[in-house]
Amino acid sequence: MKVTQEFVERMICPACRAKVRLKEDGSAIKCVGCRRVYPIEGEIIVMLPEKATIEDEDAAPSTA
């Protein structure tokens, strides 16, 4: 099952309880509150705050 925006809209950030959005490239979801980025590994969203990175508001997409 591919992770869709409709699926992600039902989720909240486990760290701050704000809404999350699917990143444009589909590689992760990003919290609109605390800016944590939760990776998608395979088709699994890793919603662990200790696995998340924090991204600046205007951060350019990573090439890694």
Phi and psi restraints in degrees (value plus and minus 20) as a CYANA .aco file:
   2 LYS   PHI     -98.8   -58.8
   2 LYS   PSI     121.7   161.7
   3 VAL   PHI     -93.7   -53.7
   3 VAL   PSI     103.4   143.4
   4 THR   PHI    -133.1   -93.1
   4 THR   PSI     140.7   180.7
   5 GLN   PHI     -81.7   -41.7
   5 GLN   PSI     -56.9   -16.9
   6 GLU   PHI     -81.1   -41.1
   6 GLU   PSI     -59.8   -19.8
   7 PHE   PHI     -86.9   -46.9
   7 PHE   PSI     -65.9   -25.9
   8 VAL   PHI     -84.8   -44.8
   8 VAL   PSI     -51.6   -11.6
   9 GLU   PHI     -81.6   -41.6
   9 GLU   PSI     -38.6     1.4
  10 ARG   PHI    -108.8   -68.8
  10 ARG   PSI     -22.5    17.5
  11 MET   PHI    -121.9   -81.9
  11 MET   PSI     140.1   180.1
  12 ILE   PHI    -152.5  -112.5
  12 ILE   PSI     139.4   179.4
  13 CYS   PHI     -89.4   -49.4
  13 CYS   PSI     108.7   148.7
  14 PRO   PHI     -90.1   -50.1
  14 PRO   PSI     -39.0     1.0
  15 ALA   PHI    -103.7   -63.7
  15 ALA   PSI     -64.0   -24.0
  16 CYS   PHI    -145.4  -105.4
  16 CYS   PSI     -23.3    16.7
  17 ARG   PHI      51.6    91.6
  17 ARG   PSI      -4.0    36.0
  18 ALA   PHI    -106.4   -66.4
  18 ALA   PSI     149.8   189.8
  19 LYS   PHI     -88.6   -48.6
  19 LYS   PSI     135.4   175.4
  20 VAL   PHI    -142.4  -102.4
  20 VAL   PSI     137.1   177.1
  21 ARG   PHI    -150.7  -110.7
  21 ARG   PSI     127.1   167.1
  22 LEU   PHI     -93.5   -53.5
  22 LEU   PSI     110.4   150.4
  23 LYS   PHI     -87.1   -47.1
  23 LYS   PSI     131.8   171.8
  24 GLU   PHI     -75.5   -35.5
  24 GLU   PSI     -57.8   -17.8
  25 ASP   PHI    -102.7   -62.7
  25 ASP   PSI     -22.7    17.3
  26 GLY   PHI      54.5    94.5
  26 GLY   PSI      -9.3    30.7
  27 SER   PHI    -108.1   -68.1
  27 SER   PSI     -32.9     7.1
  28 ALA   PHI    -185.5  -145.5
  28 ALA   PSI     151.7   191.7
  29 ILE   PHI    -137.9   -97.9
  29 ILE   PSI     128.9   168.9
  30 LYS   PHI    -144.0  -104.0
  30 LYS   PSI     114.7   154.7
  31 CYS   PHI     -96.5   -56.5
  31 CYS   PSI     113.3   153.3
  32 VAL   PHI     -99.6   -59.6
  32 VAL   PSI     -33.8     6.2
  33 GLY   PHI    -110.1   -70.1
  33 GLY   PSI     -89.0   -49.0
  34 CYS   PHI    -113.1   -73.1
  34 CYS   PSI     -21.9    18.1
  35 ARG   PHI      46.8    86.8
  35 ARG   PSI      -1.1    38.9
  36 ARG   PHI     -89.4   -49.4
  36 ARG   PSI     121.9   161.9
  37 VAL   PHI    -134.5   -94.5
  37 VAL   PSI      97.5   137.5
  38 TYR   PHI    -119.3   -79.3
  38 TYR   PSI     103.3   143.3
  39 PRO   PHI     -92.1   -52.1
  39 PRO   PSI     134.4   174.4
  40 ILE   PHI    -129.1   -89.1
  40 ILE   PSI      96.2   136.2
  41 GLU   PHI    -130.4   -90.4
  41 GLU   PSI      94.0   134.0
  42 GLY   PHI      50.7    90.7
  42 GLY   PSI    -135.3   -95.3
  43 GLU   PHI    -142.8  -102.8
  43 GLU   PSI       3.8    43.8
  44 ILE   PHI    -130.6   -90.6
  44 ILE   PSI     106.7   146.7
  45 ILE   PHI    -105.3   -65.3
  45 ILE   PSI     101.8   141.8
  46 VAL   PHI    -110.2   -70.2
  46 VAL   PSI      75.5   115.5
  47 MET   PHI    -113.8   -73.8
  47 MET   PSI      25.0    65.0
  48 LEU   PHI    -126.0   -86.0
  48 LEU   PSI     100.4   140.4
  49 PRO   PHI     -73.8   -33.8
  49 PRO   PSI     -53.3   -13.3
  50 GLU   PHI     -92.8   -52.8
  50 GLU   PSI     -35.8     4.2
  51 LYS   PHI    -114.6   -74.6
  51 LYS   PSI     -30.7     9.3
  52 ALA   PHI    -101.4   -61.4
  52 ALA   PSI     135.3   175.3
  53 THR   PHI    -131.6   -91.6
  53 THR   PSI     140.6   180.6
  54 ILE   PHI    -128.7   -88.7
  54 ILE   PSI     105.2   145.2
  55 GLU   PHI    -131.4   -91.4
  55 GLU   PSI     119.1   159.1
  56 ASP   PHI     -82.7   -42.7
  56 ASP   PSI     136.9   176.9
  57 GLU   PHI     -78.5   -38.5
  57 GLU   PSI     -62.7   -22.7
  58 ASP   PHI    -124.0   -84.0
  58 ASP   PSI       5.6    45.6
  59 ALA   PHI     -83.5   -43.5
  59 ALA   PSI     116.6   156.6
  60 ALA   PHI     -94.3   -54.3
  60 ALA   PSI     131.8   171.8
  61 PRO   PHI     -80.3   -40.3
  61 PRO   PSI     119.7   159.7
  62 SER   PHI     -96.5   -56.5
  62 SER   PSI     126.3   166.3
  63 THR   PHI    -120.6   -80.6
  63 THR   PSI     -15.4    24.6
